[in-house]
Amino acid sequence: MKKNTVVMGTRPEAIKLCPLVRELRGRAGFFVSVLSSGQHGELLRETMHDFEMGADFELDTMRAGQSAATLFSKILLGTDRILRREKPDLVIVQGDTATALAAAQAAFYNGIEGGHVEAGLRTYHMRSPFPEEMHRRAIALMSDYHFAPTPTAAKHLIGEGIEEGRVYVTGNTVVDALRYTLTREPARMPTVPKGCRLLLFTAHRREHWGRTMEGMLRALRRIVEAHPDVVAVCPLHPNPAVRRVASKMLSGHGRILCIEPPSVVAFHRLLSESYLVLTDSGGIQEEATALGIPTVVMRYSTERTEGVLSGNLRLSGSGEEGIIEATELLLRPDSELYRSMRRPSAVFGDGGACKRIADILQKI
Ligand code: UDP
């Protein structure tokens, strides 16, 4: 029996790893434990609950206002303690968070093999996204098995000198997650008046905090004001720095609904019912592409270039005027561009990623 420990700390990690845990637990020959780093606290617990799952081990690491280095070191020490006691054969991490890097490093120090889900995403700008680009490159150095979502991601890894035989193209597990969540009934949904075009807006990236974020929020207000049939829904990110400015700048507008972050089941439903998405998120770019919802990516570069090339995503930059310009093109009545973007694409995966990863893990 192979002992695997899957480590997750944030909402997106839970969304992308819970379907894999479910797949592995459904197969013979695997013992799977889940370690939560606590990075997103209650939000993580709720997301796992949506996948009918809980953590076997949970670290108590989050404190308001602590530095990134403090959080990282707490996760490293906490994971190290559990790995020494539990002695798994393999530690699985996902993506590029502090949790993923700390857990990969704890596994490495303990001589335990590491598997990296969603390996090989790159912008090749070390500070964009910050600090995620550094995290994912460092995780690649320490991992033994690299589950690349796309051929492009695999190419990055091989180009960086990772042994080709250890890189597997599997698709992104987020598409598997969508398949699951969209069959569930959300407990609560925001009420959007019938006949309105729903614009889903999310912004949270650390490198956008401050003036850039204010410009993004101003752009949203101006866009909604210019289109009486558009209703914007803005789930507030749990980070207090983001919430404060968003609630302040968006409040008092009848067609901008700032809501508490919906559960992943409700969020995926909302996304599937959207006319247009404006986001600086990573995972939402993949989900919107899979569902065929046209998306303006409020960044200058993306590690999800496949969605730009497939014509599902449009980069606007993070400046106020650029965002308005890109969005206006898509909100025009009879926009040819909009029509061309409104079709699902499987560039990020076909919903079979977890099965592929489990097949590989069964063989190694
Ligand atoms: N998400 C959610 N509720 C929300 C906003 C996002 O469940 O209110 C989900 C979304 O479906 C996606 C993930 O959270 O899978 C993205 O998280 P985020 O944008 O915070 O992180 P990133 O993907 O940029 O790392």
Boltz pocket constraint, residues with backbone or C-beta under 6 A from the ligand:
constraints:
  - pocket:
      binder: B
      contacts: [[A, 11], [A, 12], [A, 15], [A, 202], [A, 204], [A, 235], [A, 236], [A, 260], [A, 261], [A, 262], [A, 263], [A, 264], [A, 265], [A, 267], [A, 268], [A, 280], [A, 281], [A, 282], [A, 283], [A, 284], [A, 287]]
      max_distance: 6.0
